[in-house]
Amino acid sequence: MALTNNIPIIVDPRISERLAMPCDIGRPKSQVMKDFDHKKLVWDKVPEIWWYTPEDKEPRNRFKIAQEPLELFFERIRDFESWLLSRPEKMVVVVAHGGVYRALFNKIVRNVQIISKAYF
């Protein structure tokens, strides 16, 4: 489906899932951009390695993953929310994973469920 309007699609790593399992490890920005080569995607906020990268000495879980600390996860979600509130748009769509929605809305969101939050 082609986009025919001037609505920007901003890719923002602050609303990526919390690193806790192997599936939460991303791919470098340059690889992802090849798969999503749409001219309307804005990649400015995305560094090449955009997921949480732990120190070698951090403890590992049963998947041998050093989980992203909850305080860091919530900090980046709050940072995203502050940025979102500073936007000039009156309506936005946020596409993310369940843990991000739970942090933003303080509730569990079902797969493909549509929810809204007024900030006015």
C-alpha positions in Angstrom: 0.0 0.0 0.0 1.5 3.3 -1.0 1.3 6.4 1.1 0.0 9.3 -0.8 0.0 12.1 1.8 2.7 14.1 3.6 2.5 12.3 6.9 6.0 11.6 8.2 6.7 8.1 9.6 9.3 8.6 12.3 11.4 5.6 13.4 12.3 5.9 17.0 14.3 3.4 19.0 13.1 4.8 22.3 10.0 2.7 21.9 11.7 -0.6 21.1 10.9 -3.5 23.4 12.9 -4.0 26.6 15.9 -6.2 26.0 15.1 -9.4 27.9 15.1 -12.3 25.3 17.1 -13.2 22.2 14.2 -11.9 20.0 14.6 -8.4 21.5 18.1 -8.0 19.9 17.8 -5.9 16.8 19.6 -5.7 13.5 21.9 -2.7 12.6 20.1 0.3 11.2 21.8 -0.1 7.8 20.3 -3.7 7.4 16.8 -2.7 8.6 16.7 0.3 6.2 17.2 -2.1 3.3 14.1 -4.0 4.3 12.1 -0.8 4.8 13.2 1.4 2.0 10.3 3.8 2.0 11.1 7.5 1.3 8.7 8.7 4.0 10.5 6.9 6.8 12.5 9.3 8.9 15.6 7.5 10.4 17.3 10.5 12.1 16.8 9.3 15.7 18.2 5.8 15.0 21.9 5.0 15.6 23.5 2.0 13.8 23.2 -0.1 17.0 19.9 1.0 18.5 19.1 -1.6 21.1 20.4 -1.9 24.7 24.0 -3.0 24.7 25.0 -4.3 28.1 28.4 -4.3 29.7 30.2 -7.7 29.6 30.1 -8.0 33.4 26.3 -7.6 33.7 24.5 -10.7 34.9 22.8 -12.9 32.3 19.4 -14.6 32.4 18.6 -18.1 31.3 18.8 -17.0 27.6 22.3 -15.7 28.3 21.0 -12.1 27.8 21.8 -9.2 30.1 18.4 -7.7 30.5 18.0 -4.0 30.1 17.5 -2.5 33.6 13.9 -1.5 34.2 14.9 2.0 35.2 16.6 2.6 31.8 13.6 1.2 30.0 11.2 3.5 31.8 13.5 6.4 31.3 13.5 6.1 27.6 9.8 5.5 27.5 9.3 8.8 29.5 11.7 10.6 27.2 9.7 9.4 24.2 6.5 10.5 25.8 7.9 14.0 26.5 9.1 14.3 22.9 5.6 13.1 21.8 4.0 15.8 23.8 6.2 18.5 22.2 5.0 17.5 18.7 2.7 19.9 16.9 0.4 17.2 15.6 -3.0 16.8 17.4 -3.1 13.1 16.6 -0.4 10.5 16.2 -0.2 6.8 15.8 2.4 4.9 17.8 3.3 1.3 16.7 5.3 -0.7 19.3 5.5 -3.9 21.3 3.3 -4.8 24.3 5.9 -3.9 26.9 6.1 -0.4 25.5 2.3 0.0 25.5 2.2 -1.2 29.0 4.7 1.4 30.1 3.0 4.2 28.1 -0.6 3.4 29.1 -0.2 1.4 32.3 -2.3 -1.5 30.9 -1.9 -4.6 29.0 -2.8 -4.1 25.3 -3.9 -7.1 23.2 -2.3 -7.8 19.8 -3.5 -5.2 17.2 -5.7 -3.5 19.8 -6.4 0.2 19.2 -6.3 2.4 22.2 -6.1 6.1 22.7 -4.7 8.5 25.3 -5.6 12.2 25.5 -2.9 14.6 26.6 -4.9 17.8 26.4 
